[in-house]
Amino acid sequence: MGVVFFTVFYWALPAWFQSQIDSAKTINLKPMLELVIGRRVHWSRLLGITLALVCLVFAAWNCFAQYRLNSNGERNVGFISRLLARLLQ
């Protein structure tokens, strides 16, 4: 998951922003887009790095903790999975 987030926010989103700036048809719109979006592309890259590190920390935590869920934890995981399933439909 962290690799996906990192790839999207570090490479894909800035490349998409740049292609949108380059495809601006009007001459007046292109400099404005370069000022507004071009200077903030690094935010997307920082977000990608941050999400990758957070996912890495959770993966390391789960690897070293390796505890089993009790019945309360199983119910919580079941609730979250049902909620996500309904949201994605």
N, C-alpha and C positions, 0 to 999 in steps of 0.2 A: 504494500500500500504506500509506503514511504517513497519507494522508487517511482511509482506512478505519479504521486503528487510532485515529487522533485522534477520529473521529466516535464510534466504539464506546466508548472509554474516557472521553471528555470529556463526551459528551451521553447516549448510550444507557444505559450502565451506571449512572450516577447516577440517571437517570430511572426505571430498573427498580428500583433499590434503594428509591427513594422510593415507588414504587407498591406494593412489597412491605410497606413499613412502614405505608402507609395502609390496606392490605387486611388488616392483622392483626386478627383477630376478637376475640381475648381482650383484656381491658383490661390485664391484667398483662403481656402480651407486648409491647404497643406501646411503652411507655416504655423497656423494655429494648432493643428493636430500635433505637429512636431514639438511645439512648446508645451502643450498640456500633457500629452501621452508620452512623448519621447523622454522627458525628464523624469518620469515616474516609472519607467520600465524596471529600474532597479528594485522598486518595492515588490514587484512580482518575483524577482529573483531571490530577494531576501525571504519572502514568504515561502518559496520553494525549499530553501535551505532550512528554514525553521520547521516546516512540516516534516521534512526528511529526518531531522534530528529528533523531533518529538516521537515519530514512529519508531526510530531506532531505540530510544529510551524505553518505550513501552515493550518492544520486542525483547530487549535485554532483561527487563523486569519480569516478563512472563517466562523467559528462559530460566532465570535463576530462581524465581519464586516457586514455580511448578506446584501450585497447591490445587486441590480439588475443590470444586464448587459444592457447597452444601445445598440443601433444598431451597433455601431463600435465594441464593445466588442463581440457581437454575431457573427459578421463577422470573427473576429479573432479566436474565438473558433471553428467556422465552418471550417476555413482554416486549423487550427492545426489538427482537427479530420480527415479531408480529407487527409492531408499529412501523418498522422500516419496510416490511412487505406491503403494508397498506399504502404507505406514502409513495412507493415506487410503482404502484399499479396505475 
